[in-house]
Amino acid sequence: MKKISRLLNYLAEYKGKIALYFAANLLGIIFSLLTITMIGPVLQVLFNVTQQVTTGKPSLGLFEKLTSRISDLILQQDKLTALGYVCFAVVAFTICKNLFLYIALYILNPLRNAVLRRLRNDLFSKTLSLPIGFFTEERKGDLMSRMTNDINEVELSIMSVLEVFIREPLTIIAYLSAMVMINYQLTLILFFFLPIAGFIIGRIARSLRKSSNLAQEQLGNMLGIIDESLVGMRVLKAFNAEGHQRLRFMKLNNLLFRTRNYIAARRELASPLSETMGIIVVSIILWVGGKMVFSGSGFSGPLFLTYIGMFSQIIAPFKNLSSAFSNVQKGTAALDRIEHLLAAENSITEIPDAKPIKSFEDNITFKNVQFSYGQKEILKGIDLTIKKGKTIALVGASGAGKSTLVDLVPRFHDVTAGEILIDGVNIKHCKIDDLRRLIGVVSQDPILFNDTLYNNITLGTGGATEERVQEAARIAHADSFIKQKGEGYQTFAGDRGARLSGGERQRITIARAVLKNPPILILDEATSSLDTESERIVQDAINKLMQNRTCIVIAHRLSTVQHADEIIVMEKGRIVERGTHTGLLQSGGIYKRLVEMQQVK
């Protein structure tokens, strides 16, 4: 319940509406109680047993006296007229009851949806704010499951029973209070049996939580397999691996099938069990109450039937509460997984007095920079200064730490030790948005979103005119092929840019960088995955993009490397050589070996 109360904190801003919801429920319950109260007078009118109540013993309770007073007022008329009054009152009370219950639900549903909307917003915003390193440790399918299926589970299992947790306890309290006033001895019997039923049902419900958590994890794994299969469909077919992937999927699907069957069997046990125990209690009440009526103790038959009618009205609320408690335990497992993501530590934070940084004037400096993934050292003692307007090329074997080094500049990761300075200011002391506004990134894998080409180019810039967008596309050699598309700049790129070729996707990302117009440019093997013709076009666009900018280039292409102002050769996280293309070739070291092995070609 602690986690649910944390979820309900989202409702704090709706206190007024919650008070109205509570009041509407209370009025609905009162009119429902009045409707049941009319059972006694109706029976007295029909069977002429008023004398048994009106002349009863002085020990009659408040509720009995109230029923007697209603009967006296009704019987001032003839029986048929009195019966008409009673029927009219029952109809009026029922209409009022249902009207207020409808008003309560009309108020509740927007509140429930508001909580879910805010939870989705918070979850997605939290995901966007987490550092890139977080996503290398987590499975994408599991994250997708938390943001979709777990939210749905919370909606179905927790938020859908909010009305139950407010309305049903009110109903039970109201009816039990009336039943105490009618006959406290019978009600004491209820107070003895109901906690026993609650304990048994609670034990069943608590067993659902662990299984529900397991089911959500299995669903996340299954989503991961689906995502991998859709992305890697070409590889699966090329290697005849459809059977392998199908077996992986079916294994998880069978596990999920068995787990959900177990959960359903436990969850569905709560309702019939509560109903069975309710019937047992009803039988006991009938026997004891009937004995009181037969003994002539002043407890009349009509009043006993009114009592039974009231008791019948609390069976359904108890049953609903038991089912709701089971559902909440199931939903709490999903809420645990959501809160695990919401509570994930964001290591890339901005200090309270972070400095604005609007321009890049002099240099980028790495001072004894070290970086580790957990216990694994990636970068060791990097010292490097990049002057404004210079192009620095990073080369080295795969795994040397090149990409990690450039990812530290825009704070995709933070250094483990040492510091990175821009114009003498530690980047940890700068506003993150300002820092990243100075940097443009063109990566090996061009990332496009399933949106228009226009919106993909203007991503994150905002306010760009159509003329500026087209100019950026022309510089990137993208304008010509865009205009050949059926809808021009409003053409959708497709899922991950699937409707474009590799070269076209890369030119769109270059146009995006041109439009941003950053003083610092990071190129992470931007042409390594392209064919010769596309590479020539893209390389020309990159050359235009690099003009008058400070560039950090990760490249395997000799044509890019040899024109760099300085080449940094990395091996096992260290800088092992540095210099110009000609100088490094003459020194006969690692760089020359890389060239000869065509790792730089």
HELIX and SHEET records of a PDB file:
HELIX    1   1 LYS A    2  LEU A    8  1                                   7    
HELIX    2   2 ASN A    9  TYR A   14  5                                   6    
HELIX    3   3 LYS A   15  THR A   37  1                                  23    
HELIX    4   4 ILE A   39  PHE A   47  1                                   9    
HELIX    5   5 THR A   50  THR A   54  1                                   5    
HELIX    6   6 LEU A   62  ILE A   74  1                                  13    
HELIX    7   7 LYS A   79  SER A  129  1                                  51    
HELIX    8   8 ILE A  132  GLU A  137  1                                   6    
HELIX    9   9 LYS A  140  MET A  147  1                                   8    
HELIX   10  10 ASN A  149  SER A  157  1                                   9    
HELIX   11  11 MET A  159  VAL A  161  5                                   3    
HELIX   12  12 LEU A  162  ILE A  182  1                                  21    
HELIX   13  13 TYR A  184  ARG A  206  1                                  23    
HELIX   14  14 LEU A  208  VAL A  231  1                                  24    
HELIX   15  15 MET A  233  ALA A  238  1                                   6    
HELIX   16  16 GLU A  242  PHE A  294  1                                  53    
HELIX   17  17 GLY A  301  LEU A  342  1                                  42    
HELIX   18  18 LYS A  402  LEU A  408  1                                   7    
HELIX   19  19 ILE A  427  HIS A  429  5                                   3    
HELIX   20  20 ILE A  432  ARG A  437  1                                   6    
HELIX   21  21 LEU A  453  ILE A  457  1                                   5    
HELIX   22  22 GLU A  466  ILE A  475  1                                  10    
HELIX   23  23 ASP A  479  GLN A  484  1                                   6    
HELIX   24  24 GLY A  488  GLN A  490  5                                   3    
HELIX   25  25 ASP A  495  GLY A  497  5                                   3    
HELIX   26  26 GLY A  502  LYS A  516  1                                  15    
HELIX   27  27 THR A  532  MET A  546  1                                  15    
HELIX   28  28 LEU A  558  VAL A  561  1                                   4    
HELIX   29  29 HIS A  581  SER A  587  1                                   7    
HELIX   30  30 ILE A  590  GLU A  596  1                                   7    
SHEET    1   A 4 LYS A 376  LYS A 387  0                                        
SHEET    2   A 4 ASN A 363  TYR A 373 -1                                        
SHEET    3   A 4 ALA A 417  ILE A 422 -1                                        
SHEET    4   A 4 VAL A 425  ASN A 426 -1                                        
SHEET    1   B 6 ILE A 439  SER A 443  0                                        
SHEET    2   B 6 ILE A 520  ASP A 524  1                                        
SHEET    3   B 6 THR A 550  ILE A 554  1                                        
SHEET    4   B 6 THR A 391  GLY A 396  1                                        
SHEET    5   B 6 GLU A 566  GLU A 571  1                                        
SHEET    6   B 6 ARG A 574  GLY A 579 -1                                        
END                                                                             
